[in-house]
Amino acid sequence: MLEAGERLSDVLNGENADLEPFKRHGGKLLHYHGWSDISVSPLASIDFFERAQAAIRYGYGEPGDLGATSDFYRLFMIPGMHHCTGGPGTDTFDGLTPLVKWVEEGVAPENIVATHVPSSAFPLSFTRPLCPYPEEAVYSVSGDPTAAANFVCQAPNKGR
């Protein structure tokens, strides 16, 4: 059994971040991870994303440049979401429709609106835009703070 795992490790694990073949075949990748995931560190997804950027080396900017992967790979880090679902954050969203639109119409998602469905542990209902990493949802300082429409995606401000 160990031999089979070793033979398939390049396919089954997230170590190889060279996505050039995937990109050459026209692939589009929406990757999401909850910031509150206690099963798999959210930093693992960020590390993979950054290594994928560094691996792209043909005409889309310097290795590691965000523009190097934005035309085929977007990472969405979800505040408050546990492992794939649950938690105090927005864990309900449609990732398939934006992916299909990206593949079929060439329109990459600038954000994906997500909802927090109330539960006994986290009773407040709200929506937020999920932003492509490293951007984050920032309240626009007016309007209903529970509505995604009143947030914008922007690069993190190191001074906040």
C-alpha positions in Angstrom: 0.0 0.0 0.0 2.8 2.4 0.8 4.2 1.9 -2.7 0.9 3.0 -4.3 0.9 6.1 -2.1 4.4 7.0 -3.1 3.7 6.5 -6.8 0.6 8.7 -6.6 2.0 11.3 -4.2 2.6 13.8 -7.0 -1.1 13.6 -7.9 -2.6 13.4 -4.5 -0.6 15.9 -2.4 -0.3 19.7 -2.7 3.5 19.8 -2.9 3.9 20.5 -6.6 2.7 24.0 -7.2 3.7 24.1 -10.9 0.4 24.9 -12.5 1.8 25.8 -15.9 0.5 22.6 -17.6 -2.9 23.2 -16.1 -2.8 26.8 -17.4 -1.7 25.7 -20.8 -4.7 23.4 -21.1 -7.0 26.4 -20.4 -7.7 25.4 -16.8 -9.3 27.8 -14.3 -9.0 27.2 -10.6 -11.1 28.6 -7.7 -9.5 27.6 -4.5 -11.1 28.5 -1.1 -10.0 28.0 2.5 -11.5 29.0 5.8 -9.4 31.2 8.0 -10.8 29.4 11.1 -10.1 25.9 9.7 -8.6 23.8 12.6 -8.2 20.7 10.5 -5.8 22.1 7.8 -3.9 25.2 8.4 -5.1 28.1 6.2 -1.4 29.0 5.8 -1.0 25.8 3.7 -3.3 27.2 1.0 -1.6 30.6 1.1 1.8 28.8 0.8 0.6 26.8 -2.2 -0.8 29.9 -3.9 2.4 31.8 -3.4 4.5 28.9 -4.7 2.2 28.6 -7.7 2.8 32.3 -8.4 6.6 31.8 -8.1 6.4 28.9 -10.6 4.8 30.9 -13.4 7.6 32.3 -15.4 6.5 33.1 -19.0 5.4 36.6 -19.8 2.9 37.4 -17.0 5.2 39.4 -14.7 7.9 38.5 -12.3 7.7 35.2 -10.5 5.6 35.8 -7.4 3.7 38.7 -9.0 -0.1 38.4 -8.3 -0.7 39.0 -12.0 1.1 35.9 -12.8 -1.7 33.6 -11.8 -4.8 35.9 -11.7 -5.9 34.9 -15.2 -6.4 31.3 -14.2 -6.1 30.8 -10.4 -7.9 32.7 -7.6 -7.6 31.9 -3.9 -10.5 33.0 -1.7 -9.7 33.0 2.1 -12.9 33.0 4.0 -13.0 34.8 7.4 -14.5 32.8 10.2 -15.2 29.6 8.2 -14.1 26.3 9.7 -13.1 23.3 7.6 -15.2 23.7 4.4 -18.2 24.9 6.3 -19.5 26.2 9.7 -18.1 28.8 12.0 -19.0 32.4 12.7 -18.1 33.5 9.1 -19.8 33.3 5.7 -19.7 29.6 4.8 -22.6 29.4 2.2 -21.8 30.5 -1.4 -22.0 29.3 -5.0 -18.5 28.8 -6.4 -19.6 26.8 -9.4 -21.5 29.6 -11.2 -18.5 32.0 -11.2 -16.2 29.2 -12.3 -18.5 28.3 -15.2 -18.7 32.0 -16.2 -14.9 32.2 -16.0 -14.4 29.1 -18.2 -17.2 29.8 -20.7 -17.2 33.6 -20.9 -13.7 34.5 -19.8 -15.0 36.6 -16.9 -12.9 36.0 -13.8 -14.6 36.5 -10.4 -13.7 39.8 -8.7 -15.6 38.6 -5.6 -18.1 35.9 -4.6 -21.0 36.9 -2.3 -21.3 34.5 0.6 -23.9 34.3 3.4 -23.7 33.3 7.1 -26.8 31.3 7.8 -27.8 31.8 11.5 -27.4 29.0 14.0 -27.8 28.8 17.7 -24.1 29.3 18.2 -23.9 32.2 15.7 -27.4 33.8 15.4 -26.7 36.8 13.2 -27.4 36.6 9.5 -25.1 38.6 7.2 -23.4 38.5 3.8 -19.9 39.5 2.7 -17.9 39.5 -0.5 -15.3 36.8 -0.7 -12.2 38.5 -2.2 -9.3 37.0 -4.2 -6.3 36.7 -1.9 -4.6 38.9 -0.7 -7.5 41.3 -1.0 -10.0 41.4 1.9 -13.5 42.8 2.4 -13.5 46.2 3.9 -16.6 48.0 5.2 -17.3 51.2 3.1 -18.2 53.2 6.3 -21.8 53.6 5.3 -24.9 51.4 4.9 -26.0 48.2 6.5 -22.9 46.4 8.0 -24.6 43.1 7.5 -24.9 43.5 3.7 -22.1 42.5 1.2 -23.0 45.5 -1.0 -21.5 47.8 1.6 -18.0 46.2 1.5 -15.3 46.5 -1.1 -12.4 44.2 -1.9 -9.0 45.8 -1.4 -5.4 45.0 -0.7 -4.7 44.8 3.1 -3.5 48.0 4.7 -0.5 47.1 6.8 -1.2 50.2 8.9 -4.6 49.1 10.2 
